[in-house]
Amino acid sequence: MQGGADPLPRGEGAQALSPAPPPPPSPAPAPYLVEAFIPGIEVALEGLLDDGQLHVLALFDKPDPLDGPFFEETIYVTPSRLPAETQAAIARATADAARALGLRAGPVHAELRVNDAGAWIVEVAGRSIGGLCSQVLRFGVDASLEELILRQAVGLPLGDVERRDRAAGVMMIPIPAAGLLRKVEGVEAAAAVPLVTGVEITAPLHYPLTPLPEGDSYLGFIFARGDTPGAVEEALRVAHGEMQFTIDPLLPIL
């Protein structure tokens, strides 16, 4: 052809005008996980499994309201102030969950919600309590939780697993805002509060802080021991009120 486009090779025009191929078949329907928020109070159980038998070492109350859509755990206090029958139901639910998972020996840590319908497992795992929280637990003469776990692991008798203190508690210091941690003040005043046994700031200075829900850490820990759970809880709150945290906002990245 003169003055025009070259003709298409034989068959190419037909291919160019043919309909698009059909889409691939849809994959098989995927399973869905449907979750619901469990109302009620929340507790944490620390225990040891021995040949499938659960020995409850401590049951922690979490006195702050922990409601959705997300929340930050703050205070753990033991012994629990829940009625004895409720504590027994929590232990039974934990033992049943551990048995269902095939856990028979070693530490077990469980988180549960308790409401009028009973005790509901939120988490159960073959591990001990996280962070520095175990520092508030002492057994027998002065054994730590880790000592009990190691004794069981090497085949030694557990010995006295009764807690030494009448009441103990820990506050995981929440992160109030995102930014760079520049200064922490009031640590000495917090440590001087009656019943407080220690204050540890674990967040490094001049590093960025990320609060929930994206964050997964705390500023540090406050520890206390006393005669009653209520007195321990109050000491933790007073100590936290003595502390000030200077957090500079992060500069936006353009």
C-alpha positions as CSV (number, residue, x, y, z in Angstrom):
1,M,0.0,0.0,0.0
2,Q,1.2,3.5,-0.9
3,G,1.0,6.4,1.6
4,G,-0.4,4.3,4.4
5,A,0.5,1.8,7.1
6,D,1.9,-1.5,6.1
7,P,-0.7,-4.2,6.2
8,L,-0.7,-6.5,9.2
9,P,0.9,-9.9,8.6
10,R,-1.5,-12.7,7.9
11,G,-3.5,-13.6,11.0
12,E,-2.3,-10.7,13.2
13,G,-5.4,-8.5,12.7
14,A,-7.6,-11.4,13.8
15,Q,-5.5,-11.8,16.9
16,A,-5.6,-8.1,17.7
17,L,-9.4,-8.0,17.4
18,S,-10.1,-11.2,19.4
19,P,-11.7,-10.9,22.9
20,A,-9.5,-10.8,26.0
21,P,-9.0,-14.2,27.6
22,P,-11.3,-15.1,30.4
23,P,-10.1,-14.2,34.0
24,P,-8.6,-17.1,36.0
25,P,-11.1,-18.9,38.2
26,S,-11.6,-17.5,41.6
27,P,-9.6,-19.2,44.4
28,A,-11.5,-21.3,46.8
29,P,-13.2,-19.3,49.6
30,A,-10.7,-18.5,52.3
31,P,-11.5,-19.2,56.0
32,Y,-12.4,-16.3,58.2
33,L,-11.5,-15.7,61.8
34,V,-14.4,-13.9,63.6
35,E,-13.4,-12.4,66.9
36,A,-15.4,-10.6,69.6
37,F,-14.3,-8.5,72.5
38,I,-14.7,-10.3,75.9
39,P,-16.0,-7.9,78.5
40,G,-15.0,-8.3,82.2
41,I,-12.0,-8.0,84.4
42,E,-8.7,-9.4,83.3
43,V,-6.2,-11.5,85.3
44,A,-2.9,-13.2,84.7
45,L,-1.9,-16.6,86.2
46,E,1.6,-17.8,86.7
47,G,2.1,-21.5,87.3
48,L,4.2,-24.6,86.9
49,L,3.0,-27.8,85.3
50,D,4.3,-31.1,86.8
51,D,3.3,-34.2,84.9
52,G,0.2,-32.3,83.8
53,Q,-0.7,-31.1,87.2
54,L,-1.0,-27.3,87.5
55,H,0.6,-25.6,90.5
56,V,-0.6,-22.0,90.7
57,L,2.3,-19.8,91.8
58,A,0.6,-16.4,91.6
59,L,-2.7,-14.9,90.3
60,F,-2.4,-11.3,89.4
61,D,-5.3,-8.8,89.3
62,K,-5.1,-6.0,86.7
63,P,-7.0,-3.3,88.5
64,D,-7.1,-0.7,85.7
65,P,-10.0,-1.0,83.2
66,L,-8.8,-2.7,80.1
67,D,-11.3,-1.9,77.4
68,G,-11.0,-1.8,73.7
69,P,-10.4,-1.1,70.9
70,F,-6.9,-1.4,72.4
71,F,-5.4,-0.9,75.8
72,E,-2.1,-0.8,77.6
73,E,-1.5,-3.1,80.5
74,T,-0.2,-1.2,83.5
75,I,-0.6,-2.7,87.0
76,Y,-0.3,-6.3,88.1
77,V,-1.0,-7.1,91.8
78,T,-1.0,-10.4,93.7
79,P,-2.6,-12.1,95.5
80,S,-5.9,-11.7,93.7
81,R,-8.8,-10.0,95.5
82,L,-11.3,-12.2,93.6
83,P,-13.5,-14.6,95.5
84,A,-12.0,-18.1,96.2
85,E,-14.5,-19.8,93.9
86,T,-13.6,-17.4,91.0
87,Q,-9.9,-18.1,91.5
88,A,-10.6,-21.8,91.4
89,A,-12.5,-21.4,88.1
90,I,-9.6,-19.5,86.7
91,A,-7.2,-22.3,87.7
92,R,-9.4,-24.9,86.2
93,A,-9.7,-23.0,82.9
94,T,-6.0,-22.6,82.7
95,A,-5.3,-26.3,83.5
96,D,-7.9,-27.3,80.8
97,A,-6.3,-25.0,78.2
98,A,-2.8,-26.3,79.0
99,R,-4.0,-29.9,78.7
100,A,-5.6,-29.1,75.3
101,L,-2.3,-27.7,74.0
102,G,-0.4,-30.8,75.2
103,L,1.6,-28.9,77.9
104,R,2.6,-31.2,80.7
105,A,5.8,-29.8,82.3
106,G,7.4,-26.4,82.9
107,P,6.1,-22.8,83.3
108,V,2.7,-21.7,82.1
109,H,1.5,-18.1,81.8
110,A,-2.2,-17.5,81.1
111,E,-4.2,-14.3,80.6
112,L,-8.0,-14.6,81.2
113,R,-11.1,-12.5,81.2
114,V,-13.7,-13.1,83.9
115,N,-17.4,-12.1,83.7
116,D,-20.8,-13.5,84.8
117,A,-20.5,-16.3,82.2
118,G,-17.2,-17.6,83.7
119,A,-13.5,-17.5,83.0
120,W,-12.4,-17.1,79.4
121,I,-8.9,-17.9,78.1
122,V,-7.3,-15.0,76.2
123,E,-3.8,-16.5,76.0
124,V,-2.0,-19.5,77.5
125,A,1.6,-20.4,76.7
126,G,4.4,-22.6,78.0
127,R,6.5,-19.6,79.2
128,S,6.9,-17.4,82.3
129,I,5.7,-13.9,82.8
130,G,7.4,-11.4,80.5
131,G,9.6,-8.3,80.9
132,L,10.9,-7.6,84.5
133,C,7.6,-8.5,86.1
134,S,8.8,-11.7,87.7
135,Q,11.1,-9.6,90.0
136,V,8.1,-9.1,92.4
137,L,7.7,-12.9,92.9
138,R,9.7,-14.6,95.7
139,F,9.1,-18.1,97.0
140,G,10.2,-19.9,100.1
141,V,13.2,-18.4,101.7
142,D,14.1,-16.1,98.8
143,A,13.8,-18.1,95.5
144,S,12.9,-16.4,92.3
145,L,10.5,-17.7,89.7
146,E,13.4,-18.4,87.4
147,E,15.0,-20.6,90.1
148,L,11.9,-22.7,90.4
149,I,11.8,-23.2,86.7
150,L,15.4,-24.2,86.6
151,R,15.0,-26.6,89.5
152,Q,12.2,-28.4,87.7
153,A,14.2,-28.4,84.4
154,V,17.2,-30.2,86.0
155,G,15.0,-32.7,87.9
156,L,15.4,-31.2,91.4
157,P,12.5,-31.0,93.8
158,L,10.7,-27.6,93.6
159,G,10.8,-27.1,97.4
160,D,8.7,-24.4,98.9
161,V,6.6,-22.7,96.3
162,E,4.6,-20.5,98.7
163,R,5.0,-16.8,98.0
164,R,7.1,-15.1,100.6
165,D,5.4,-11.7,100.6
166,R,1.8,-11.0,101.6
167,A,1.3,-8.8,98.6
168,A,3.4,-7.6,95.6
169,G,2.8,-5.7,92.5
170,V,4.4,-4.1,89.4
171,M,3.5,-1.2,87.2
172,M,4.6,-1.3,83.6
173,I,5.1,2.4,83.0
174,P,3.0,3.4,79.9
175,I,4.3,5.6,77.1
176,P,2.2,8.8,77.2
177,A,3.0,10.1,73.7
178,A,5.1,9.5,70.6
179,G,8.4,11.2,70.3
180,L,12.0,11.3,71.6
181,L,12.5,10.6,75.3
182,R,14.7,13.5,76.4
183,K,14.5,13.4,80.2
184,V,13.1,11.3,83.1
185,E,12.7,13.1,86.4
186,G,11.4,12.0,89.8
187,V,12.9,8.5,89.9
188,E,14.4,9.0,93.3
189,A,11.1,10.4,94.7
190,A,9.2,7.5,93.2
191,A,11.7,5.0,94.7
192,A,11.2,6.7,98.1
193,V,7.5,6.1,98.3
194,P,6.7,3.6,101.1
195,L,6.4,0.0,99.9
196,V,8.1,0.7,96.6
197,T,11.1,-1.6,96.3
198,G,12.5,-0.4,93.0
199,V,12.1,1.7,89.9
200,E,13.8,0.7,86.6
201,I,13.7,2.9,83.5
202,T,14.3,0.6,80.5
203,A,13.6,3.0,77.6
204,P,16.9,4.7,76.5
205,L,17.2,8.5,76.3
206,H,17.1,10.2,72.9
207,Y,15.4,7.2,71.3
208,P,12.0,7.3,69.7
209,L,9.0,6.1,71.7
210,T,5.9,4.6,70.0
211,P,2.7,4.3,72.1
212,L,0.0,1.7,71.5
213,P,-1.4,0.4,69.3
214,E,1.8,0.5,67.1
215,G,4.2,0.3,70.0
216,D,5.2,-2.8,72.0
217,S,7.3,-1.6,74.9
218,Y,7.1,0.4,78.1
219,L,9.1,3.2,79.7
220,G,10.1,1.0,82.6
221,F,8.8,-0.7,85.7
222,I,7.9,0.1,89.3
223,F,7.9,-2.6,91.9
224,A,6.3,-2.7,95.3
225,R,5.6,-5.1,98.2
226,G,3.3,-4.7,101.3
227,D,0.8,-6.2,103.6
228,T,-2.3,-5.9,101.3
229,P,-2.9,-5.8,97.5
230,G,-4.7,-2.4,98.0
231,A,-1.7,-0.8,99.7
232,V,0.6,-2.1,97.0
233,E,-1.6,-0.8,94.2
234,E,-1.8,2.6,95.9
235,A,2.0,2.8,96.3
236,L,2.5,2.0,92.6
237,R,0.1,4.8,91.6
238,V,1.7,7.3,94.0
239,A,5.2,6.5,92.7
240,H,4.1,6.9,89.1
241,G,2.7,10.3,90.0
242,E,6.1,11.4,91.2
243,M,7.7,10.9,87.8
244,Q,7.8,13.3,84.8
245,F,8.8,12.4,81.3
246,T,10.0,14.9,78.8
247,I,9.2,13.7,75.3
248,D,9.9,15.9,72.2
249,P,7.8,15.4,69.2
250,L,9.4,13.8,66.2
251,L,10.0,16.1,63.2
252,P,7.9,15.2,60.2
253,I,9.7,13.7,57.2
254,L,8.8,15.6,54.0
